[in-house]
Amino acid sequence: MARKKQEPVDPNNLKPEDRLKFEIATELGLADKVMTSGWRSLTAKESGRIGGLITKKKREMAMKNEK
């Protein structure tokens, strides 16, 4: 089975759903790693942390919109 090539990420060319993910990666100090080696270079722990913070931020946004 061939592995996909790890592609660097261009922060100026992100899809809307990836903007929040990249913003959180930046907050965690992972932006350089993502920009040079791509999302697949992150460990499971790093990816999980990003996913958890995305969920938290989306919940906070939903609660603000309800009020």
Residue, then its C-alpha position, 0 to 999 in steps of 0.5 A: m500500500a502506497r502512502k500519500k505524499q505529505e504536502p506542505v500547507d499554504p496558510n494563504n490558500l486554505k479551505p474555510e474548514d481548514r482555517l480554524k484548524f490552522e489557527i489552532a495549530t498556530e496557537l499550539g505552536l505547530a504551524d511551522k511543522v504543518m507548513t513544512s510537512g503537512w497535516r499528516s506529519l502531526t502525531a495522534k496526540e497533536s491531532g487529537r488536541i487540535g480536534g478537541l479545541i475545534t470542538k470546544k470553539k464550535r460549541e462556544m460559537a453555537m452558544k453565542n449564536e443562541k443568545 
